[in-house]
């Protein structure tokens, strides 16, 4: 139960970090909700996936980038300038999630 709550808290924190700039830029509420849900779920996948002996600090960024690719493709269809920031944020937040999870669990 403690692990579930900590994982949810990490996901909420990551979601808030990602969504705050989106709110400031006045993006579509569905985009904001989608990003928040992505980061709410990502820690569960990152913490419970083993990637062929990959370094623990690299795993979060790689998994989160893989999870974000479909959304990046959809967003790039309408606005090609949105893809690079989405990719960078996915790698950075995924890495942070992985690091926090490594030292928490």
N, C-alpha and C positions, 0 to 999 in steps of 0.2 A: 504494500500500500504506500509506503514511504517513497519507493522508487517511482511509482506512478505519479504521485503528487509532484515530486521533484522534476520529472520529465515534463509534466504539464506546465510547471512554472518556467522551465527553460524555454519551452515552446512559446508560451505567452510573451516572455521577455523578448525573444527573437522576433516574434510577430509584431510587437509594438515598435521595436527598433526599425523594422522594415516599413511599417505602415505610416509612421509619423511624417517622413518626407513626402509620402504620397498624399497625405491629408493637406500638408502645406501647399503642394502643387495643385490642389483641388482636382485630383483625378477622380474617375468614375468610382462610385461606392462599391460596385461589383468587383472591380480590380483590387480595391483595398481589402475587401472581404476574402477574395481568392488568395491574396498574398498572406493574410493573417492565418487562414486555415492551412496554407502550405507550411508555414513555419510552426504552427501548432502540432502538425503531424510529423514533420521532418525529424525531430529528436527521437521519436519512437523507432523510426526506420534506421537512423544513424546508429543508435545505441545497440540495436539488436541485429546488426548486419556485420559479417566478417568478410573482408575482401582480400582473399588470397595472400594473407600475411602483410598487407599494406600497413605502413606506419600509422599509428593511432592518430597522430596530428593531421595527417593527410586525408584520412578516411571521410571525415565529415564534409570537407569541401567537395570531394569527388562525388559522394552520394547526393549531396544537395544540388550540385550542378546537374547531375543526371536526372534528378526529379524535376528540375526547373526547365530543362530543355524544351518540352512541349509548350509550356506557357510562353517561353521566350520566342519560339517560332510563331505562335499566334499573335503576340504583341508586335513582332517585327513586321508582320503583314501590313499593319496600319501605320506604324511609326518605326522606321528603321533606326532612328537615333535612340530608341529605348532599349535595344538589345544589349549593348555593351554595359550600361549601368546595372541591368538585371543580372547579367552574367557575373559581374564583379561582386555584387551584393550577395548572390547565391554562394559563391566560393568563400567570401569572407565570413558571412554568417554561418555557413555550414562548418567552416573550420573552427569558428568560435564555439559552436554547439558541440563539436567533437572534443575540443579541449576541455570545456566545462564538464562534459559528461565523463571524460577520462579522470579528472580530478575529483569528481563528485561521487562516482560509483566505484 
